[in-house]
Amino acid sequence: MELTYFGHSTFQIETGGTTLLFDPFFEDNPHTETAPDTLDPDVVLLSHAHFDHYADVDAFAGPDGPLVISNFEIISRVGEDYDHENVQPLNEGGTVGFDWGTVEAVHARHTSSFPDGSYGGVPEGFVLDFDDYTVYYTGDTAPFAEMEWIEDYYDVDLMLAPVGDVVTMGVQGTIHAAEMTGTDAVIPLHYDTFPFIQVDLDEVEAAIENAGFTCHRLDFDSSLSL
């Protein structure tokens, strides 16, 4: 399995011949030089409708586009705006299985609206079970007590979570989430993109490591083999 981080909360997982892209945000993302038209995902997962997670869905949507997984409001909007029929609705608590593994939509403590201000449904995170490796992408969230339930059902190997604070949890919230889910390792996301979420990543990494978790600190447009 290979994970590529494009900055902010946009990343890609390649596993078993399948490529999954999360929250496409490229053109206005200051951290990446990757153009979305150079990517060819099989699956696009959208955690919520805010512009910094949804802005470049149009680069992948269309009659022949990849499978789009998200809440009912988002997949309905993608279908209507882009004539995109290859969609999978997945609301909080729902699980679907594929040849490459399963994905469950879990709660995310945040807000969600489309760039035009209209309602974007309930934000969510995703737990992806690839049989031999389990990844939890929290989406934009603060810690919530039900994260403990994730550990009841999954052996989480890796958690990708925001650390930028202000509009999501900061590093202490991320550590609390890691403790509740029982993950082995953390990849920090959602920082430095805007002035109000600037962090000292050295301090973030040290705090995560000191709490007993492996911190995979990825450069933008870089990859990690898992």
TORDREN-147126 format. One line per 10 residues: their letters; for each residue x, y, z of N, C-alpha, C. Coordinates in nm, 3 decimals. Last residue first. Example, Ala and Ser with C-alpha at 12.3 -4.5 7.8 and 13.67 -1.06 7.14 Angstrom:
<sites>
SA> 1.285 -0.225 0.708 1.367 -0.106 0.714 1.290 0.003 0.787; 1.319 -0.569 0.780 1.230 -0.450 0.780 1.320 -0.330 0.780
</sites>
This chain:
<sites>
LSLSSDFDLR> 0.333 0.155 0.310 0.282 0.095 0.434 0.269 -0.056 0.416; 0.517 0.425 0.195 0.481 0.286 0.173 0.445 0.223 0.306; 0.435 0.752 0.113 0.475 0.663 0.222 0.429 0.524 0.188; 0.523 1.046 -0.074 0.454 0.921 -0.055 0.515 0.840 0.059; 0.452 1.400 -0.133 0.541 1.286 -0.107 0.458 1.164 -0.071; 0.325 1.645 -0.145 0.352 1.573 -0.270 0.454 1.461 -0.250; 0.477 1.760 0.154 0.372 1.773 0.055 0.417 1.711 -0.077; 0.613 1.518 0.382 0.625 1.639 0.301 0.510 1.641 0.201; 0.470 1.377 0.672 0.493 1.369 0.528 0.512 1.507 0.467; 0.532 1.210 0.951 0.530 1.349 0.905 0.568 1.351 0.757
HCTFGANEIA> 0.392 0.990 1.135 0.443 0.993 0.998 0.426 1.135 0.945; 0.452 0.907 1.456 0.405 1.019 1.374 0.472 1.012 1.237; 0.348 0.658 1.675 0.436 0.691 1.564 0.374 0.805 1.485; 0.276 0.743 2.016 0.232 0.705 1.882 0.340 0.738 1.779; 0.330 0.844 2.268 0.344 0.701 2.245 0.300 0.651 2.110; 0.349 1.107 2.318 0.228 1.041 2.367 0.228 0.891 2.339; 0.573 1.175 2.180 0.583 1.169 2.326 0.460 1.103 2.389; 0.465 1.185 1.921 0.563 1.081 1.956 0.574 1.065 2.107; 0.302 1.411 1.946 0.244 1.282 1.908 0.337 1.168 1.948; 0.491 1.609 2.014 0.379 1.580 2.103 0.317 1.443 2.073
AEVEDLDVQI> 0.660 1.608 1.789 0.713 1.572 1.921 0.600 1.534 2.016; 0.484 1.699 1.587 0.545 1.567 1.578 0.595 1.520 1.715; 0.427 1.956 1.688 0.320 1.859 1.665 0.377 1.717 1.664; 0.678 2.075 1.683 0.610 2.057 1.811 0.498 1.955 1.799; 0.722 2.072 1.408 0.817 2.004 1.497 0.752 1.977 1.632; 0.520 2.234 1.316 0.508 2.091 1.293 0.610 2.011 1.374; 0.348 2.478 1.443 0.488 2.438 1.445 0.488 2.286 1.435; 0.087 2.599 1.224 0.135 2.528 1.342 0.287 2.511 1.331; -0.188 2.788 1.107 -0.043 2.770 1.107 -0.002 2.697 1.236; -0.450 2.853 1.063 -0.419 2.715 1.103 -0.269 2.685 1.088
FPFTDYHLPI> -0.476 3.113 0.977 -0.531 3.080 1.109 -0.511 2.935 1.149; -0.369 3.125 0.716 -0.297 3.185 0.830 -0.348 3.140 0.966; -0.391 2.798 0.561 -0.442 2.933 0.581 -0.375 2.992 0.705; -0.233 2.572 0.571 -0.292 2.612 0.443 -0.339 2.757 0.447; -0.138 2.476 0.816 -0.055 2.570 0.739 -0.115 2.618 0.607; -0.321 2.165 0.810 -0.242 2.268 0.880 -0.167 2.353 0.777; -0.431 1.898 0.758 -0.511 2.019 0.775 -0.437 2.125 0.858; -0.273 1.622 0.937 -0.334 1.686 0.820 -0.387 1.824 0.858; -0.040 1.374 1.045 -0.105 1.504 1.065 -0.154 1.564 0.933; -0.088 1.039 1.091 -0.040 1.134 0.990 -0.113 1.266 1.014
VADTGTMEAA> -0.001 0.804 1.342 -0.080 0.921 1.303 -0.010 0.995 1.190; -0.036 0.465 1.466 0.039 0.574 1.404 -0.057 0.684 1.357; -0.203 0.285 1.594 -0.058 0.273 1.614 0.017 0.397 1.569; -0.512 0.357 1.772 -0.428 0.349 1.653 -0.280 0.334 1.689; -0.717 0.369 1.958 -0.615 0.266 1.972 -0.525 0.252 1.851; -0.912 0.558 1.979 -0.924 0.462 1.869 -0.821 0.350 1.876; -0.829 0.708 2.201 -0.961 0.644 2.200 -0.973 0.537 2.093; -0.574 0.799 2.124 -0.589 0.715 2.244 -0.722 0.640 2.241; -0.640 0.955 1.904 -0.554 0.838 1.886 -0.566 0.743 2.004; -0.788 1.156 2.031 -0.853 1.069 1.935 -0.772 0.941 1.912
HITGQVGMTV> -0.580 1.272 2.180 -0.694 1.214 2.250 -0.768 1.117 2.158; -0.426 1.366 1.966 -0.370 1.265 2.057 -0.482 1.196 2.134; -0.605 1.554 1.864 -0.565 1.441 1.781 -0.506 1.330 1.867; -0.613 1.736 2.073 -0.734 1.663 2.036 -0.702 1.541 1.953; -0.351 1.826 2.055 -0.394 1.757 2.177 -0.525 1.681 2.153; -0.347 1.948 1.801 -0.269 1.826 1.824 -0.313 1.754 1.950; -0.690 2.048 1.742 -0.546 2.066 1.735 -0.476 1.938 1.777; -0.988 2.000 1.544 -0.907 1.978 1.663 -0.761 2.013 1.635; -1.080 2.286 1.341 -1.079 2.143 1.369 -1.007 2.125 1.503; -1.051 2.553 1.346 -1.171 2.502 1.280 -1.181 2.350 1.289
VDGVPALMLD> -0.838 2.558 1.564 -0.930 2.667 1.529 -1.060 2.615 1.465; -0.602 2.305 1.443 -0.677 2.377 1.546 -0.772 2.480 1.483; -0.447 2.138 1.284 -0.435 2.283 1.267 -0.509 2.368 1.367; -0.457 1.870 1.262 -0.383 1.922 1.379 -0.381 2.075 1.381; -0.665 1.598 1.149 -0.624 1.737 1.148 -0.551 1.777 1.275; -0.543 1.267 1.063 -0.627 1.357 1.142 -0.575 1.499 1.137; -0.536 0.930 1.006 -0.505 1.058 0.943 -0.599 1.161 1.002; -0.410 0.647 1.162 -0.513 0.750 1.167 -0.460 0.876 1.100; -0.349 0.303 1.128 -0.309 0.440 1.092 -0.429 0.532 1.100; -0.457 0.069 1.230 -0.312 0.079 1.213 -0.266 0.222 1.194
VDYYDEIWEM> -0.711 -0.039 1.437 -0.667 0.072 1.352 -0.514 0.079 1.350; -0.907 -0.282 1.438 -0.769 -0.269 1.485 -0.703 -0.164 1.396; -1.253 -0.230 1.517 -1.141 -0.228 1.423 -1.008 -0.224 1.499; -1.445 -0.228 1.715 -1.472 -0.303 1.592 -1.352 -0.316 1.499; -1.357 -0.078 1.927 -1.432 -0.200 1.956 -1.446 -0.288 1.833; -1.248 0.149 1.814 -1.155 0.047 1.863 -1.227 -0.084 1.894; -1.487 0.283 1.771 -1.408 0.239 1.655 -1.310 0.131 1.697; -1.572 0.356 2.022 -1.641 0.245 1.957 -1.563 0.195 1.836; -1.426 0.582 2.078 -1.390 0.459 2.148 -1.457 0.337 2.083; -1.559 0.779 1.947 -1.437 0.727 1.884 -1.392 0.597 1.951
EAFPATDGTY> -1.760 0.872 2.106 -1.787 0.750 2.031 -1.667 0.701 1.951; -1.669 1.118 2.207 -1.656 0.999 2.290 -1.676 0.869 2.212; -1.461 1.307 1.989 -1.594 1.277 2.043 -1.588 1.138 2.105; -1.248 1.577 1.883 -1.267 1.446 1.945 -1.412 1.429 1.991; -1.353 1.737 1.577 -1.300 1.745 1.713 -1.315 1.606 1.773; -1.273 1.723 1.225 -1.348 1.689 1.344 -1.279 1.740 1.469; -1.262 1.636 0.897 -1.250 1.753 0.985 -1.335 1.727 1.109; -1.159 1.290 0.884 -1.223 1.409 0.831 -1.196 1.526 0.923; -1.018 1.071 0.979 -1.117 1.132 1.068 -1.204 1.236 1.000; -0.954 0.772 0.847 -0.946 0.913 0.810 -1.056 0.985 0.885
YVTYDDFDLV> -0.800 0.490 0.940 -0.909 0.577 0.983 -0.876 0.720 0.942; -0.719 0.179 0.803 -0.692 0.322 0.803 -0.817 0.397 0.847; -0.574 -0.135 0.839 -0.693 -0.053 0.862 -0.655 0.093 0.879; -0.472 -0.424 0.670 -0.434 -0.290 0.716 -0.561 -0.206 0.728; -0.561 -0.657 0.563 -0.436 -0.665 0.639 -0.391 -0.529 0.693; -0.833 -0.551 0.491 -0.802 -0.686 0.538 -0.675 -0.691 0.622; -0.869 -0.279 0.481 -0.812 -0.345 0.364 -0.767 -0.487 0.397; -1.105 -0.073 0.585 -1.044 -0.200 0.625 -1.000 -0.273 0.499; -1.143 0.253 0.677 -1.121 0.166 0.562 -1.045 0.042 0.606; -1.360 0.482 0.797 -1.273 0.374 0.840 -1.264 0.274 0.726
FGEPVGGYSG> -1.401 0.829 0.759 -1.409 0.697 0.697 -1.311 0.601 0.764; -1.624 1.092 0.873 -1.493 1.034 0.850 -1.512 0.896 0.790; -1.849 1.360 0.779 -1.815 1.227 0.825 -1.668 1.197 0.807; -2.120 1.600 0.803 -1.980 1.563 0.775 -1.949 1.426 0.834; -2.441 1.588 0.662 -2.363 1.569 0.784 -2.220 1.530 0.749; -2.509 1.833 0.399 -2.527 1.708 0.472 -2.439 1.702 0.595; -2.470 2.089 0.302 -2.387 1.980 0.250 -2.402 1.849 0.322; -2.676 2.355 0.199 -2.651 2.250 0.297 -2.576 2.133 0.235; -2.514 2.635 0.034 -2.624 2.541 0.055 -2.579 2.423 0.142; -2.296 2.794 -0.025 -2.363 2.814 0.102 -2.476 2.716 0.130
DPFSSTHRAH> -2.145 2.736 -0.241 -2.250 2.837 -0.261 -2.333 2.859 -0.135; -1.977 2.531 -0.148 -1.922 2.665 -0.169 -2.027 2.773 -0.192; -2.186 2.355 0.095 -2.122 2.369 -0.036 -2.068 2.511 -0.053; -2.110 2.267 0.432 -2.191 2.341 0.335 -2.113 2.350 0.205; -2.084 2.143 0.752 -2.069 2.110 0.611 -2.166 2.194 0.528; -1.892 2.099 1.059 -2.004 2.152 0.983 -1.983 2.117 0.836; -1.819 1.848 1.311 -1.780 1.961 1.227 -1.907 2.020 1.165; -1.726 1.562 1.398 -1.784 1.674 1.473 -1.740 1.805 1.407; -1.826 1.278 1.229 -1.724 1.382 1.238 -1.791 1.505 1.299; -1.897 0.925 1.239 -1.927 1.063 1.278 -1.804 1.153 1.265
VAEVTGWDFG> -1.820 0.722 0.951 -1.835 0.746 1.094 -1.855 0.895 1.119; -1.866 0.482 0.708 -1.874 0.625 0.737 -1.902 0.642 0.886; -1.650 0.223 0.615 -1.760 0.266 0.702 -1.753 0.416 0.720; -1.555 0.008 0.361 -1.547 0.145 0.412 -1.671 0.172 0.495; -1.350 -0.277 0.278 -1.475 -0.215 0.321 -1.450 -0.072 0.367; -1.181 -0.392 -0.023 -1.199 -0.382 0.121 -1.335 -0.321 0.154; -1.169 -0.439 -0.293 -1.046 -0.390 -0.228 -1.060 -0.379 -0.077; -1.424 -0.511 -0.367 -1.317 -0.609 -0.386 -1.192 -0.569 -0.309; -1.627 -0.376 -0.098 -1.578 -0.379 -0.236 -1.471 -0.487 -0.247; -1.901 -0.283 0.111 -1.786 -0.366 0.080 -1.754 -0.366 -0.068
VTGGENLPQV> -2.006 -0.028 0.337 -2.017 -0.095 0.208 -1.888 -0.172 0.182; -2.191 0.094 0.612 -2.072 0.025 0.564 -2.101 -0.037 0.429; -2.311 0.372 0.809 -2.323 0.276 0.700 -2.189 0.218 0.659; -2.258 0.567 0.992 -2.300 0.437 1.043 -2.313 0.331 0.937; -2.350 0.832 0.781 -2.287 0.793 0.907 -2.346 0.662 0.961; -2.404 0.721 0.440 -2.424 0.808 0.554 -2.361 0.749 0.679; -2.334 0.698 0.129 -2.285 0.633 0.251 -2.297 0.733 0.365; -2.398 0.628 -0.211 -2.435 0.701 -0.090 -2.387 0.625 0.033; -2.193 0.620 -0.474 -2.230 0.532 -0.364 -2.268 0.618 -0.244; -2.206 0.662 -0.831 -2.200 0.714 -0.695 -2.242 0.606 -0.595
NEHDYDEGVR> -2.206 0.729 -1.129 -2.127 0.627 -1.058 -2.103 0.674 -0.914; -2.321 0.938 -1.259 -2.409 0.833 -1.207 -2.336 0.730 -1.122; -2.311 1.269 -1.317 -2.225 1.161 -1.268 -2.313 1.057 -1.200; -2.367 1.522 -1.412 -2.421 1.405 -1.481 -2.340 1.279 -1.445; -2.289 1.724 -1.247 -2.190 1.673 -1.341 -2.238 1.551 -1.420; -2.500 1.801 -1.080 -2.415 1.904 -1.140 -2.329 1.852 -1.254; -2.623 1.557 -0.998 -2.699 1.661 -1.067 -2.609 1.758 -1.143; -2.416 1.412 -0.875 -2.493 1.355 -0.984 -2.564 1.460 -1.066; -2.335 1.591 -0.675 -2.239 1.551 -0.779 -2.313 1.493 -0.899; -2.572 1.597 -0.524 -2.523 1.720 -0.588 -2.425 1.686 -0.700
SIIEFNSIVL> -2.581 1.335 -0.432 -2.692 1.387 -0.512 -2.648 1.511 -0.590; -2.351 1.320 -0.282 -2.357 1.239 -0.406 -2.474 1.283 -0.494; -2.424 1.505 -0.078 -2.311 1.531 -0.168 -2.320 1.448 -0.294; -2.647 1.389 0.047 -2.657 1.524 -0.010 -2.545 1.550 -0.110; -2.550 1.139 0.139 -2.655 1.146 0.037 -2.661 1.282 -0.030; -2.186 1.130 0.165 -2.322 1.132 0.218 -2.423 1.158 0.106; -1.987 0.932 -0.067 -2.008 1.040 0.029 -2.149 1.031 0.084; -1.792 0.833 -0.333 -1.854 0.789 -0.209 -1.867 0.909 -0.116; -1.782 0.778 -0.673 -1.779 0.882 -0.571 -1.857 0.832 -0.450; -1.594 0.609 -0.914 -1.695 0.597 -0.810 -1.677 0.707 -0.707
PGDPGAFADV> -1.487 0.825 -1.187 -1.469 0.721 -1.087 -1.588 0.714 -0.991; -1.671 0.904 -1.495 -1.582 0.929 -1.383 -1.577 0.815 -1.283; -1.821 0.930 -1.721 -1.728 0.818 -1.716 -1.633 0.828 -1.596; -1.977 1.161 -1.675 -2.042 1.034 -1.710 -1.950 0.913 -1.698; -1.820 1.320 -1.387 -1.867 1.316 -1.525 -1.921 1.178 -1.556; -1.544 1.425 -1.183 -1.684 1.392 -1.203 -1.722 1.400 -1.350; -1.288 1.521 -1.164 -1.306 1.375 -1.168 -1.449 1.333 -1.198; -1.295 1.789 -1.146 -1.188 1.731 -1.229 -1.206 1.581 -1.248; -1.489 1.847 -0.959 -1.526 1.856 -1.100 -1.420 1.799 -1.193; -1.364 1.845 -0.718 -1.437 1.724 -0.754 -1.474 1.726 -0.902
DAYHDFHAHS> -1.223 2.055 -0.611 -1.181 2.001 -0.741 -1.247 1.869 -0.775; -1.345 2.127 -0.364 -1.329 2.226 -0.472 -1.299 2.165 -0.608; -1.375 1.985 -0.133 -1.466 1.954 -0.243 -1.433 2.030 -0.371; -1.224 2.081 0.064 -1.232 1.935 0.055 -1.307 1.891 -0.071; -1.249 2.349 0.072 -1.113 2.295 0.082 -1.109 2.143 0.089; -1.527 2.395 0.070 -1.450 2.412 -0.054 -1.311 2.350 -0.047; -1.724 2.141 0.232 -1.648 2.266 0.235 -1.551 2.273 0.118; -1.861 1.896 0.243 -1.876 1.981 0.123 -1.801 2.112 0.128; -1.686 1.592 0.342 -1.788 1.696 0.358 -1.774 1.795 0.243; -1.541 1.377 0.243 -1.583 1.376 0.383 -1.691 1.480 0.412
LLVVDPDLTD> -1.544 1.177 -0.032 -1.563 1.316 0.009 -1.618 1.317 0.151; -1.346 0.976 -0.237 -1.422 0.984 -0.114 -1.425 1.128 -0.066; -1.330 0.818 -0.544 -1.313 0.947 -0.478 -1.404 0.949 -0.355; -1.168 0.555 -0.715 -1.268 0.593 -0.615 -1.231 0.731 -0.560; -0.971 0.541 -0.899 -1.086 0.454 -0.919 -1.203 0.495 -0.830; -0.794 0.828 -1.028 -0.844 0.743 -0.919 -0.960 0.655 -0.964; -0.567 0.953 -1.177 -0.670 0.867 -1.235 -0.725 0.772 -1.128; -0.407 1.270 -1.230 -0.445 1.159 -1.145 -0.560 1.080 -1.209; -0.371 1.493 -1.376 -0.264 1.392 -1.386 -0.296 1.267 -1.303; -0.569 1.669 -1.318 -0.586 1.591 -1.440 -0.471 1.492 -1.464
PATETHPNDE> -0.481 1.804 -1.089 -0.575 1.693 -1.074 -0.591 1.608 -1.199; -0.135 1.856 -1.056 -0.257 1.894 -1.125 -0.355 1.778 -1.119; 0.074 1.925 -0.786 0.007 1.822 -0.864 -0.119 1.878 -0.927; 0.191 2.085 -0.610 0.212 2.120 -0.750 0.146 2.019 -0.843; 0.059 2.191 -0.295 0.081 2.090 -0.398 0.107 2.151 -0.534; 0.003 2.394 -0.116 0.104 2.295 -0.080 0.138 2.196 -0.191; -0.207 2.563 -0.168 -0.071 2.616 -0.184 0.039 2.513 -0.162; -0.482 2.494 -0.355 -0.404 2.436 -0.245 -0.259 2.481 -0.259; -0.634 2.553 -0.565 -0.613 2.660 -0.468 -0.539 2.612 -0.344; -0.624 2.305 -0.703 -0.594 2.431 -0.772 -0.564 2.545 -0.677
FFPDFLLTTG> -0.690 2.092 -0.506 -0.563 2.106 -0.576 -0.535 2.248 -0.624; -0.855 1.873 -0.337 -0.834 2.018 -0.325 -0.696 2.047 -0.380; -1.056 1.600 -0.278 -0.970 1.665 -0.378 -0.971 1.818 -0.369; -1.094 1.381 -0.065 -1.114 1.525 -0.052 -1.027 1.607 -0.147; -0.893 1.112 -0.167 -0.974 1.170 -0.061 -0.975 1.323 -0.069; -0.884 0.837 -0.384 -0.848 0.977 -0.363 -0.946 1.039 -0.264; -0.755 0.520 -0.442 -0.859 0.596 -0.374 -0.808 0.736 -0.345; -0.697 0.268 -0.671 -0.652 0.399 -0.625 -0.771 0.476 -0.569; -0.606 -0.075 -0.681 -0.713 0.026 -0.671 -0.656 0.155 -0.614; -0.410 -0.265 -0.663 -0.454 -0.226 -0.797 -0.566 -0.123 -0.798
GTEIQFTSHG> -0.362 -0.283 -0.385 -0.419 -0.395 -0.459 -0.472 -0.360 -0.595; -0.375 0.062 -0.339 -0.365 -0.069 -0.276 -0.432 -0.174 -0.363; -0.308 0.389 -0.274 -0.303 0.289 -0.380 -0.281 0.153 -0.315; -0.457 0.680 -0.166 -0.411 0.547 -0.126 -0.418 0.456 -0.247; -0.401 1.026 -0.128 -0.436 0.915 -0.215 -0.380 0.786 -0.158; -0.532 1.337 0.002 -0.434 1.230 -0.008 -0.489 1.117 -0.093; -0.591 1.642 0.148 -0.601 1.568 0.022 -0.491 1.463 0.016; -0.592 1.831 0.341 -0.650 1.700 0.374 -0.666 1.613 0.251; -0.287 1.983 0.292 -0.417 2.006 0.353 -0.477 1.870 0.394; -0.107 1.763 0.065 -0.124 1.882 0.147 -0.269 1.902 0.188
FYTLEM> -0.097 1.524 -0.060 -0.092 1.642 -0.145 -0.105 1.772 -0.066; 0.053 1.219 -0.002 -0.009 1.334 0.063 0.012 1.458 -0.023; -0.001 0.881 -0.070 0.057 1.006 -0.118 -0.021 1.123 -0.059; 0.068 0.553 0.021 -0.013 0.671 0.051 0.063 0.795 0.006; 0.051 0.220 -0.085 0.125 0.346 -0.090 0.028 0.462 -0.067; 0.084 -0.119 0.000 0.000 0.000 0.000 0.088 0.125 0.000
</sites>
